[in-house]
Amino acid sequence: MTRLVCLLSLSLAVACVANAPPPQPRYATGYAQPAGPPGMVSEEGGDRSGVQVCQGGGSCKFECPQGNCAFVCEGGSSCATECDGGNCTLECHPGASCSFQCDGGNCRSACGGGATCNVECDGGHCAQNCGEGASCNMACDGGNCGS
């Protein structure tokens, strides 16, 4: 009977671990305020808790040594972002100027109309979405990058 209880407890523990949500990404520190869920955001002012945001007209420097970070540079801001661990996202709103260095690869960026975006992807597998009227440049040293 004790063995049955132990096996049942063990199988429940395994089931709980198997159904646990994935770990939340860690976010970089910078001269910004946290805002909404990780990933790309569709509009300024949307729910962005956890995303590092450079307020419009600001100048921000972000560093993410562990990877899995998300950033937003609002219109008129200037952002320098370093993602050493890879798997980061950057949204550069219209009129912003963004420099995005992704040393771990697998980064995503979106550059709004009228923005300037320079992406350096040393790990490969990066993608950049360049809006109409935006100035976008990407250097890809790991291959499999696209826009």
C-alpha positions as CSV (number, residue, x, y, z in Angstrom):
1,M,0.0,0.0,0.0
2,T,2.9,2.4,0.9
3,R,4.5,1.7,-2.5
4,L,1.2,2.4,-4.3
5,V,0.9,5.8,-2.5
6,C,4.5,6.6,-3.3
7,L,4.1,5.7,-6.9
8,L,0.9,7.7,-7.1
9,S,2.6,10.7,-5.5
10,L,5.5,10.4,-7.8
11,S,3.3,10.3,-10.9
12,L,1.3,13.3,-9.7
13,A,4.6,15.2,-9.2
14,V,5.7,14.3,-12.7
15,A,2.4,15.3,-14.1
16,C,2.6,18.7,-12.3
17,V,6.1,19.3,-13.7
18,A,5.1,18.3,-17.2
19,N,2.1,20.7,-17.1
20,A,4.0,23.6,-15.5
21,P,4.2,26.8,-17.6
22,P,7.5,27.5,-19.3
23,P,9.8,29.8,-17.4
24,Q,9.3,33.5,-17.9
25,P,12.0,35.4,-19.9
26,R,14.3,37.6,-17.9
27,Y,14.5,41.2,-18.8
28,A,17.5,43.5,-19.0
29,T,18.3,46.5,-16.9
30,G,18.5,49.8,-18.6
31,Y,17.4,53.4,-18.3
32,A,13.8,52.6,-18.9
33,Q,10.6,51.6,-17.3
34,P,9.1,48.1,-17.4
35,A,5.9,47.8,-19.5
36,G,4.0,44.6,-20.9
37,P,4.2,41.0,-22.1
38,P,7.4,39.8,-23.8
39,G,7.5,40.0,-27.6
40,M,6.5,42.5,-30.1
41,V,3.8,45.1,-29.2
42,S,1.4,46.4,-31.7
43,E,0.9,50.0,-30.6
44,E,2.4,52.5,-28.2
45,G,0.6,52.5,-24.9
46,G,-0.4,48.8,-25.1
47,D,-0.1,46.4,-22.2
48,R,3.6,45.7,-22.0
49,S,4.4,44.5,-18.5
50,G,7.9,43.1,-18.2
51,V,9.2,44.7,-21.5
52,Q,11.9,47.3,-21.1
53,V,10.7,50.6,-22.6
54,C,12.6,53.7,-23.6
55,Q,10.1,56.5,-23.3
56,G,9.5,58.8,-26.4
57,G,12.3,61.3,-26.9
58,G,14.6,59.5,-24.4
59,S,18.0,58.0,-24.8
60,C,18.5,54.5,-23.5
61,K,21.1,51.8,-23.3
62,F,20.0,48.2,-22.6
63,E,22.2,45.2,-21.8
64,C,20.9,41.6,-21.7
65,P,23.8,39.2,-21.0
66,Q,21.5,36.2,-20.4
67,G,19.2,36.6,-23.4
68,N,15.4,36.3,-23.6
69,C,14.8,40.0,-23.3
70,A,12.2,42.3,-24.9
71,F,12.6,46.0,-25.7
72,V,10.5,48.9,-27.1
73,C,11.9,52.2,-28.2
74,E,9.1,54.7,-28.4
75,G,8.9,57.4,-31.1
76,G,11.7,59.9,-31.1
77,S,13.9,57.9,-28.7
78,S,17.4,56.7,-29.3
79,C,18.2,53.1,-28.1
80,A,21.4,51.0,-28.0
81,T,20.6,47.4,-27.2
82,E,23.0,44.5,-26.6
83,C,21.6,41.0,-26.3
84,D,24.5,38.7,-25.6
85,G,22.4,35.6,-24.9
86,G,20.2,35.8,-28.0
87,N,16.4,35.3,-28.3
88,C,15.6,39.0,-27.8
89,T,13.0,41.2,-29.5
90,L,13.2,44.9,-30.2
91,E,10.4,47.2,-31.4
92,C,11.6,50.5,-32.8
93,H,8.6,52.9,-33.2
94,P,8.3,55.5,-35.9
95,G,10.9,58.3,-35.6
96,A,13.1,56.3,-33.2
97,S,16.8,55.4,-33.8
98,C,17.7,51.9,-32.8
99,S,21.0,49.9,-32.7
100,F,20.5,46.2,-31.9
101,Q,23.5,43.9,-31.3
102,C,22.4,40.3,-31.0
103,D,25.4,38.1,-30.2
104,G,23.5,34.9,-29.4
105,G,21.3,34.9,-32.5
106,N,17.5,34.2,-32.8
107,C,16.6,37.9,-32.4
108,R,13.6,39.7,-33.9
109,S,13.2,43.4,-34.6
110,A,10.5,45.5,-36.0
111,C,11.3,49.0,-37.4
112,G,8.4,51.4,-37.8
113,G,8.0,53.9,-40.6
114,G,10.5,56.8,-40.4
115,A,12.7,54.9,-37.9
116,T,16.3,54.0,-38.3
117,C,17.3,50.4,-37.3
118,N,20.8,48.9,-37.4
119,V,20.9,45.2,-36.5
120,E,24.1,43.2,-36.0
121,C,23.3,39.4,-35.6
122,D,26.4,37.4,-34.7
123,G,24.6,34.2,-34.0
124,G,22.4,34.0,-37.1
125,H,18.7,33.2,-37.4
126,C,17.6,36.8,-36.9
127,A,14.7,38.6,-38.6
128,Q,13.9,42.2,-39.2
129,N,10.5,43.7,-40.2
130,C,11.1,47.1,-41.8
131,G,8.2,49.4,-42.1
132,E,7.5,51.7,-45.0
133,G,9.9,54.7,-45.0
134,A,12.2,53.2,-42.4
135,S,15.9,52.9,-42.8
136,C,17.0,49.3,-42.0
137,N,20.4,47.6,-42.1
138,M,21.2,44.1,-41.0
139,A,24.6,42.4,-40.7
140,C,24.3,38.7,-40.2
141,D,27.3,36.6,-39.2
142,G,25.6,33.3,-38.5
143,G,23.4,32.9,-41.6
144,N,19.7,32.3,-42.0
145,C,18.7,35.9,-41.4
146,G,15.8,37.6,-43.2
147,S,13.6,40.6,-43.3
